[in-house]
Amino acid sequence: MPPTGTPTVVLPPPLAEQLARHHGTGYRDRLCAGLERAREALAGPVTRVVFGGHFGAGKSSLLNLLTGRQLLPVGDFPQTGVACVIRGGPADRVTVPRPDGLRDILPCTPAAIAGAVSLIAAGGSYRGEVLDGPGRVDIELADSAVPPGVRWIDSPGIGDTGATARRAAAAARQSDLLVWVADSRQPLSMTEEDFLREHLRRRGPASLAVLVNVFLTEDTPGLWDRFLGTRAEWHRRRLAAALDGARPAGLAFVSVRAATADPTGFGGPEARALPARLTGPRDDGAAAARRARAASLLRPHAEETAFRIREQHSVLAQERARTALAEAELAARSELFRAHTEHAVDHALRQWTARAQECGDRVAALLAAGRPVLRDGAYGSLLTDLLRRAAASLAHELATAVSAHAGRTGHAVFTAGAVERLVALTRPEQAVVEVADGRGGGLSYGRSGGRFGARVPAGAARARAVVLAAAAAAGQDGVRRRRRILELLHAVCRPLAPVPVAPDTGPLAVLEALQGHLAHCLESCGATGAHDRVTGDAP
């Protein structure tokens, strides 16, 4: 069942906005212009019936028969070089558009019309003013056989010059109904078959009717009846084969030359009835032709959208591959840097433990046997100073080692401020070694109140032991800061490469939304299976 109502082929504003944002205003505007042309084809008040065919098939003679007027030039050679647009009007007149927009008004006579449209001059040469002219002549006829709101258009014949073939194709594209005039002497040449197949591909069979112009050896009723009885069916089969089985909206046979002399016979009534039936107000043929024309205007945009979707899928696949590669490279560099950093920190902490012990040994050496034992806190101050110098030196060494590897793996290196933060983080706490005044007293050491301290009885040996224990405790405290040191290093040495961002799927999403909208528009125009054809090639 054909669609009812007028299809909506406008682009919704939100979709138009997204289309412009992701694919540019130029593409959006071109698409909107195409949709507007399709809308005009659906809603336009004029039905265009274009008569086409091979030159010499009798198009102009047929239109003279249908109008009942000998207006258009006819002959054995190509005559019509421009499209002749025939319509009803209050009076007979002929107008010719000019390049500057003005029109020449000619008398409505066969000679005037021939002067405006004839392709061949009296001497047999092509007329340049016709080939290079505006390509159209408008003919208004009073008491015309052309129904109100309908235009009959005699188009140039194909198979002659490239210019006339292009004009014929342009006229066919603008038609609501193409009436193809076939010559019974050579039914559908290869050029005609190619032309009609392309038309059917774009517009569908509802937009095509065929009139076979029968050339009789003698214009007698007997020969006409003989043709209908013996040859008409062969032409039907030949036409079906040429159109790959497609069935035109209408098919009739007429002997134009004989029917001109006898309008009541030789297929004349059937020829007059065919365009009237397909464009009449009580038949949906014109509506179907309009929908077919609108679909032909929409389909290139739908095909372009499908092509753009395939391209966008390819672009997204490439971008995702690049993103995945960048993520893998960033992860590999980060893991390599992390492993090196942990190795450097562990090495530095081992060095710290050894150096802390060396610092204790140096202070303990001051408590050699026979030397007086000081009770003014000098041992703790000296140990603290030695430990802090060693820690600061190791912090700078660690920052240098980590920065070197950071530069090789694409990470930020240490700044002076960051080095100072590392020095502050690894700075040992105050060491205190208190020496008692008497011989008695207990021995204790360890961390107390934020200091490494010990209170020992008088005696160098015991004081030396406490110093060494305090240094060892400082070394162990540095090891316990490992996690905080790593956190600082990773905070300072961030990856320099930006974190890969997932590809934007917005351009693809808006194209897919547009594809669905165009498929709906095509289906509303009666293009069956439009969605499958539009989306079938997309990944």
C-alpha distance (Angstrom), angle and dihedral (degrees) to the residues before:
residue distance angle dihedral
M1 . . .
P2 3.83 . .
P3 3.80 118.4 .
T4 3.78 116.9 -92.8
G5 3.78 128.1 -140.0
T6 3.78 127.2 19.3
P7 3.83 113.9 -55.6
T8 3.78 117.4 -124.8
V9 3.77 110.0 -124.3
V10 3.79 102.2 166.7
L11 3.80 121.6 118.7
P12 3.83 111.7 -112.4
P13 3.85 110.2 -117.0
P14 3.84 95.5 -122.0
L15 3.79 90.5 51.5
A16 3.81 91.1 46.1
E17 3.81 90.4 51.5
Q18 3.81 93.2 49.9
L19 3.80 91.2 45.1
A20 3.81 91.4 54.2
R21 3.81 92.1 46.2
H22 3.80 95.3 51.3
H23 3.82 102.5 29.3
G24 3.80 106.1 22.4
T25 3.78 136.2 -99.0
G26 3.80 91.7 -93.2
Y27 3.79 93.3 64.5
R28 3.81 91.3 41.3
D29 3.80 92.9 51.3
R30 3.81 93.2 46.1
L31 3.79 90.6 50.8
C32 3.80 92.3 47.8
A33 3.81 89.7 50.7
G34 3.81 89.9 52.6
L35 3.80 91.5 49.5
E36 3.79 89.6 48.9
R37 3.80 90.6 53.8
A38 3.79 89.6 50.7
R39 3.81 90.2 48.8
E40 3.79 90.7 51.0
A41 3.81 89.9 49.6
L42 3.81 88.8 55.1
A43 3.77 99.1 41.9
G44 3.82 102.3 29.6
P45 3.81 115.6 124.4
V46 3.82 93.3 -136.2
T47 3.80 127.1 77.9
R48 3.81 111.6 -153.8
V49 3.80 116.8 -150.9
V50 3.79 109.6 -171.7
F51 3.79 119.5 -163.5
G52 3.79 110.1 -150.8
G53 3.75 139.2 166.9
H54 3.77 146.0 119.6
F55 3.78 115.0 -45.0
G56 3.79 110.2 -90.8
A57 3.82 93.6 25.4
G58 3.81 91.3 115.1
K59 3.81 105.1 -103.1
S60 3.77 95.4 142.5
S61 3.80 91.8 43.1
L62 3.81 89.2 51.3
L63 3.82 91.8 52.0
N64 3.78 90.2 48.8
L65 3.81 86.8 53.5
L66 3.81 93.6 47.5
T67 3.80 94.2 47.2
G68 3.79 93.4 41.6
R69 3.81 88.5 -131.5
Q70 3.79 131.1 106.3
L71 3.79 94.3 -132.9
L72 3.79 110.5 127.1
P73 3.80 121.7 68.4
V74 3.80 116.0 -109.2
G75 3.79 132.6 -174.3
D76 3.77 146.6 131.3
F77 3.81 93.0 -80.0
P78 3.83 130.0 57.6
Q79 3.79 105.9 -69.7
T80 3.80 111.0 167.2
G81 3.80 111.2 71.7
V82 3.80 97.5 164.5
A83 3.78 136.8 37.2
C84 3.80 112.6 -89.3
V85 3.81 110.6 -151.3
I86 3.81 110.5 -158.0
R87 3.83 123.1 -168.1
G88 3.74 140.5 151.2
G89 3.79 120.9 -93.1
P90 3.77 144.0 158.4
A91 3.80 92.7 -90.0
D92 3.78 141.2 8.0
R93 3.78 113.4 -88.8
V94 3.80 141.7 143.2
T95 3.81 124.1 -146.7
V96 3.80 128.1 -172.9
P97 3.84 118.9 -159.1
R98 3.78 115.1 -130.6
P99 3.82 128.5 -150.0
D100 3.82 90.5 -110.3
G101 3.81 90.9 55.6
L102 3.81 96.7 -103.8
R103 3.78 122.9 118.4
D104 3.77 132.0 -135.5
I105 3.81 111.8 -138.2
L106 3.79 111.1 -145.9
P107 3.78 130.2 -172.1
C108 3.79 110.3 -94.7
T109 3.79 95.1 -113.2
P110 3.79 131.1 126.3
A111 3.81 90.2 -116.9
A112 3.82 93.5 52.9
I113 3.79 92.3 46.6
A114 3.79 91.5 47.0
G115 3.78 89.7 51.7
A116 3.80 89.9 55.2
V117 3.81 100.3 42.2
S118 3.82 110.0 22.7
L119 3.78 111.4 116.3
I120 3.83 97.6 -163.9
A121 3.78 122.4 63.3
A122 3.79 123.5 -141.4
G123 3.79 90.2 -96.1
G124 3.80 92.4 54.3
S125 3.81 98.2 -105.3
Y126 3.80 126.5 122.7
R127 3.77 115.4 -95.8
G128 3.80 109.6 -122.2
E129 3.80 93.4 -161.8
V130 3.83 88.6 61.6
L131 3.80 96.3 42.5
D132 3.80 92.2 47.1
G133 3.80 97.7 34.4
P134 3.81 130.2 100.7
G135 3.79 92.4 -76.0
R136 3.82 99.1 -129.1
V137 3.79 142.1 81.8
D138 3.83 122.4 -170.8
I139 3.79 117.6 -145.7
E140 3.82 122.4 -170.8
L141 3.79 119.0 -168.1
A142 3.77 128.3 -166.5
D143 3.83 114.8 -135.8
S144 3.80 86.9 13.6
A145 3.78 127.4 -179.2
V146 3.80 87.4 -138.6
P147 3.84 106.5 103.3
P148 3.82 118.6 -121.8
G149 3.80 111.9 -86.7
V150 3.82 91.6 21.6
R151 3.80 130.0 106.8
W152 3.79 122.9 -160.4
I153 3.79 110.3 -154.7
D154 3.79 124.1 -164.4
S155 3.80 104.8 -155.1
P156 3.82 128.1 -162.1
G157 3.78 114.8 -91.8
I158 3.76 121.7 -103.5
G159 3.80 123.4 -128.2
D160 3.80 94.7 53.4
T161 3.81 121.1 78.4
G162 3.76 127.8 -7.5
A163 3.81 90.6 -119.2
T164 3.80 94.3 55.4
A165 3.81 91.7 43.8
R166 3.81 89.6 54.2
R167 3.79 90.6 49.0
A168 3.79 90.6 49.3
A169 3.82 90.8 50.9
A170 3.81 91.4 47.8
A171 3.81 90.9 50.8
A172 3.81 91.3 49.3
R173 3.80 90.8 50.9
Q174 3.80 90.1 53.9
S175 3.80 94.0 48.1
D176 3.76 127.7 106.7
L177 3.80 88.9 -162.2
L178 3.81 126.0 18.5
V179 3.81 113.4 -154.2
W180 3.77 106.3 -163.3
V181 3.81 115.5 -155.1
A182 3.80 109.3 -150.3
D183 3.78 124.8 -165.1
S184 3.81 112.5 -126.9
R185 3.81 89.3 -149.6
Q186 3.82 92.0 61.1
P187 3.78 108.9 14.1
L188 3.78 108.1 -153.2
S189 3.78 114.5 -22.9
M190 3.80 119.3 -142.0
T191 3.80 88.6 -97.6
E192 3.80 90.2 54.9
E193 3.81 92.6 46.2
D194 3.79 91.6 53.0
F195 3.80 91.0 46.6
L196 3.80 93.7 50.4
R197 3.80 95.3 43.1
E198 3.78 89.7 54.3
H199 3.81 90.4 47.5
L200 3.79 91.3 50.1
R201 3.78 91.1 47.6
R202 3.79 90.7 55.4
R203 3.78 100.7 34.1
G204 3.79 110.9 19.1
P205 3.82 130.6 -129.6
A206 3.83 94.2 -69.9
S207 3.80 88.5 73.2
L208 3.82 95.9 55.4
A209 3.80 134.9 75.6
V210 3.79 126.1 171.0
L211 3.81 128.8 -145.6
V212 3.80 114.1 -171.5
N213 3.80 109.6 -149.7
V214 3.79 104.6 -146.7
F215 3.80 115.8 -148.8
L216 3.79 107.5 -156.5
T217 3.77 122.6 -163.7
E218 3.81 85.9 -133.4
D219 3.79 125.0 14.3
T220 3.78 96.4 -124.2
P221 3.81 129.8 134.2
G222 3.79 89.8 -123.3
L223 3.78 94.6 58.6
W224 3.80 90.2 43.5
D225 3.79 92.0 53.7
R226 3.79 89.9 44.9
F227 3.82 90.5 54.4
L228 3.79 92.0 49.9
G229 3.76 91.2 49.0
T230 3.80 99.6 44.7
R231 3.80 110.4 20.0
A232 3.80 109.3 27.2
E233 3.80 94.2 77.0
W234 3.79 91.1 49.5
H235 3.81 89.2 54.4
R236 3.80 90.3 50.6
R237 3.78 91.2 53.6
R238 3.80 91.7 44.0
L239 3.79 90.2 51.4
A240 3.83 92.6 48.9
A241 3.81 90.7 51.1
A242 3.80 92.3 47.6
L243 3.82 91.3 51.0
D244 3.82 94.1 45.8
G245 3.79 92.2 -112.8
A246 3.82 96.2 -50.0
R247 3.81 112.8 143.3
P248 3.82 115.5 -139.8
A249 3.79 119.4 -134.6
G250 3.78 89.2 -110.1
L251 3.81 142.2 6.3
A252 3.79 128.7 -169.3
F253 3.80 139.0 162.1
V254 3.78 123.9 -135.9
S255 3.76 135.9 166.6
V256 3.79 97.5 -143.3
R257 3.79 96.2 -170.0
A258 3.81 93.0 49.4
A259 3.81 94.4 41.1
T260 3.80 90.2 52.6
A261 3.76 88.1 62.9
D262 3.83 93.5 38.1
P263 3.84 109.3 26.9
T264 3.81 92.0 -178.7
G265 3.79 95.0 60.4
F266 3.79 144.7 35.1
G267 3.81 92.9 59.2
G268 3.82 94.4 -57.5
P269 3.83 95.0 129.3
E270 3.83 91.2 46.6
A271 3.81 91.1 49.4
R272 3.80 91.7 50.8
A273 3.79 91.7 46.1
L274 3.81 96.8 51.0
P275 3.85 101.1 70.0
A276 3.79 90.4 34.4
R277 3.81 90.9 54.0
L278 3.80 94.1 47.2
T279 3.80 94.4 47.2
G280 3.79 100.4 32.3
P281 3.82 121.7 121.3
R282 3.81 93.0 -117.6
D283 3.78 95.3 53.7
D284 3.80 128.4 69.7
G285 3.79 93.2 -143.0
A286 3.80 93.3 100.9
A287 3.79 91.4 46.8
A288 3.80 90.4 50.0
A289 3.79 89.9 48.5
R290 3.81 90.4 50.5
R291 3.79 91.2 50.5
A292 3.80 90.1 48.0
R293 3.79 90.6 51.1
A294 3.81 91.6 48.0
A295 3.81 89.7 48.8
S296 3.81 90.1 51.3
L297 3.80 88.8 54.0
L298 3.80 92.1 47.6
R299 3.78 98.7 44.0
P300 3.84 97.4 71.8
H301 3.80 89.0 54.0
A302 3.79 90.6 49.0
E303 3.80 90.6 49.3
E304 3.80 91.1 48.1
T305 3.80 89.6 50.3
A306 3.81 90.8 51.8
F307 3.81 89.3 49.5
R308 3.80 91.0 49.6
I309 3.81 89.9 49.6
R310 3.80 90.8 53.7
E311 3.79 89.3 49.2
Q312 3.81 91.3 48.2
H313 3.81 91.5 50.5
S314 3.80 88.2 53.0
V315 3.82 92.0 47.6
L316 3.80 91.6 48.7
A317 3.79 91.8 48.6
Q318 3.81 90.2 52.6
E319 3.80 92.3 45.7
R320 3.80 92.0 48.4
A321 3.80 90.0 49.9
R322 3.80 90.6 50.3
T323 3.80 90.9 47.0
A324 3.79 92.2 49.5
L325 3.80 90.5 48.4
A326 3.80 91.6 48.7
E327 3.81 90.8 48.1
A328 3.80 91.1 49.7
E329 3.80 92.1 47.9
L330 3.81 91.7 47.4
A331 3.81 91.4 48.1
A332 3.80 91.6 48.3
R333 3.80 92.5 49.7
S334 3.80 91.5 45.6
E335 3.79 92.2 49.2
L336 3.79 91.6 47.7
F337 3.80 90.8 49.1
R338 3.80 91.8 46.6
A339 3.81 92.2 51.0
H340 3.80 92.1 48.2
T341 3.79 91.4 46.5
E342 3.79 93.1 52.1
H343 3.80 89.8 47.8
A344 3.82 91.2 49.7
V345 3.81 92.6 47.8
D346 3.80 93.0 48.1
H347 3.81 89.8 48.6
A348 3.82 90.9 49.4
L349 3.82 92.1 49.4
R350 3.79 90.8 51.1
Q351 3.78 87.6 50.7
W352 3.79 89.2 48.2
T353 3.78 93.1 54.1
A354 3.81 90.3 50.9
R355 3.78 93.7 45.8
A356 3.77 92.8 47.4
Q357 3.78 87.9 54.8
E358 3.82 89.7 49.2
C359 3.80 89.4 52.1
G360 3.83 90.0 52.0
D361 3.79 90.8 48.7
R362 3.80 91.3 53.2
V363 3.80 93.1 51.9
A364 3.82 92.2 41.9
A365 3.79 89.0 54.6
L366 3.79 87.8 66.0
L367 3.81 88.4 63.1
A368 3.78 94.7 61.3
A369 3.77 117.3 150.9
G370 3.76 114.7 -78.8
R371 3.80 96.1 22.8
P372 3.82 119.2 113.7
V373 3.81 116.6 -101.9
L374 3.81 113.9 -123.5
R375 3.77 119.8 -138.7
D376 3.86 100.1 -170.6
G377 3.88 98.8 92.8
A378 3.78 92.4 -100.8
Y379 3.81 93.6 132.2
G380 3.80 93.4 56.5
S381 3.81 93.4 45.6
L382 3.78 92.7 48.9
L383 3.79 92.5 47.0
T384 3.80 90.8 49.1
D385 3.78 92.6 50.6
L386 3.79 93.1 48.7
L387 3.81 92.2 47.3
R388 3.80 93.4 49.5
R389 3.81 92.8 48.0
A390 3.78 90.2 51.1
A391 3.81 92.5 46.3
A392 3.80 92.6 49.3
S393 3.80 91.1 49.1
L394 3.79 91.2 50.5
A395 3.83 91.2 47.0
H396 3.82 90.8 56.1
E397 3.80 91.0 46.3
L398 3.80 90.9 49.8
A399 3.83 92.1 48.2
T400 3.80 90.5 50.2
A401 3.81 93.4 49.5
V402 3.80 93.8 45.9
S403 3.83 92.5 46.0
A404 3.79 91.3 52.5
H405 3.79 92.1 55.2
A406 3.80 91.7 40.5
G407 3.79 89.4 59.3
R408 3.81 91.0 51.5
T409 3.81 93.8 49.5
G410 3.81 99.5 42.6
H411 3.80 99.0 -100.7
A412 3.79 130.7 131.5
V413 3.82 116.0 -94.2
F414 3.79 128.3 -132.3
T415 3.77 118.3 -79.1
A416 3.81 123.4 -153.5
G417 3.76 90.4 -101.2
A418 3.80 91.6 50.3
V419 3.82 90.4 51.4
E420 3.79 89.7 53.0
R421 3.80 89.6 52.2
L422 3.80 89.9 52.2
V423 3.82 91.0 48.6
A424 3.79 90.1 50.8
L425 3.81 91.8 48.4
T426 3.82 93.4 51.8
R427 3.82 95.8 39.8
P428 3.86 109.0 125.5
E429 3.77 119.7 -126.9
Q430 3.78 124.0 -111.8
A431 3.83 114.2 -68.8
V432 3.84 116.4 -146.9
V433 3.75 126.1 -167.4
E434 3.82 111.7 -177.2
V435 3.81 118.8 -168.4
A436 3.82 116.9 -154.8
D437 3.79 122.5 -129.3
G438 3.82 98.1 -130.1
R439 3.73 137.1 49.2
G440 3.74 93.5 -108.7
G441 3.78 129.5 68.8
G442 3.73 138.4 94.6
L443 3.79 130.7 -79.4
S444 3.78 118.4 -124.0
Y445 3.83 136.3 154.4
G446 3.68 138.8 164.6
R447 3.78 139.2 92.7
S448 3.78 114.6 -35.8
G449 3.76 128.4 161.8
G450 3.78 94.2 -10.3
R451 3.80 94.8 -52.5
F452 3.78 136.8 95.3
G453 3.76 102.2 -122.4
A454 3.77 146.6 161.7
R455 3.77 136.2 -179.0
V456 3.76 112.9 -151.3
P457 3.76 135.6 177.0
A458 3.76 118.4 -109.7
G459 3.77 111.6 -73.2
A460 3.79 134.1 96.9
A461 3.77 96.8 -126.3
R462 3.72 94.7 55.3
A463 3.81 92.4 42.7
R464 3.81 89.9 51.9
A465 3.80 91.7 52.5
V466 3.76 91.8 51.6
V467 3.82 91.9 50.6
L468 3.78 91.2 52.7
A469 3.79 91.5 47.6
A470 3.81 91.0 50.6
A471 3.84 90.8 51.2
A472 3.80 91.1 49.1
A473 3.79 90.3 50.2
A474 3.81 89.8 52.0
G475 3.82 89.5 52.3
Q476 3.79 92.1 51.9
D477 3.79 91.4 47.6
G478 3.81 89.2 57.1
V479 3.80 90.6 53.0
R480 3.80 89.7 53.4
R481 3.83 88.9 59.5
R482 3.82 92.7 63.3
R483 3.84 96.0 107.4
R484 3.80 93.1 49.6
I485 3.81 91.6 47.6
L486 3.84 91.4 52.4
E487 3.78 91.3 47.9
L488 3.81 90.0 53.4
L489 3.82 93.0 48.0
H490 3.81 93.3 50.4
A491 3.81 91.4 45.6
V492 3.81 91.5 52.1
C493 3.83 98.2 40.0
R494 3.79 100.4 54.1
P495 3.83 119.8 169.0
L496 3.81 109.8 -89.9
A497 3.82 94.3 -150.4
P498 3.81 112.9 84.8
V499 3.77 117.2 -110.6
P500 3.83 107.3 -95.5
V501 3.80 112.5 -104.9
A502 3.79 121.4 -142.3
P503 3.85 112.3 -107.2
D504 3.79 116.9 -93.6
T505 3.81 109.1 -104.9
G506 3.81 92.3 -172.8
P507 3.83 95.3 97.9
L508 3.81 90.6 53.1
A509 3.80 93.9 44.3
V510 3.81 93.5 53.6
L511 3.82 91.2 47.7
E512 3.79 90.8 51.4
A513 3.80 90.0 49.5
L514 3.82 89.1 50.0
Q515 3.80 90.3 48.3
G516 3.79 90.9 54.6
H517 3.81 91.3 47.6
L518 3.81 93.2 50.2
A519 3.80 91.3 46.6
H520 3.81 88.8 53.5
C521 3.81 90.2 49.0
L522 3.80 91.1 50.6
E523 3.79 92.1 48.5
S524 3.80 90.3 49.6
C525 3.81 86.7 54.3
G526 3.79 89.7 54.9
A527 3.81 97.4 -102.7
T528 3.81 97.6 148.6
G529 3.77 115.9 -145.9
A530 3.81 89.4 12.1
H531 3.78 93.2 144.1
D532 3.81 92.7 52.9
R533 3.79 92.2 48.1
V534 3.78 93.2 47.1
T535 3.79 96.9 45.5
G536 3.78 101.9 29.3
D537 3.80 97.1 95.7
A538 3.80 96.9 44.0
P539 3.82 116.8 106.1
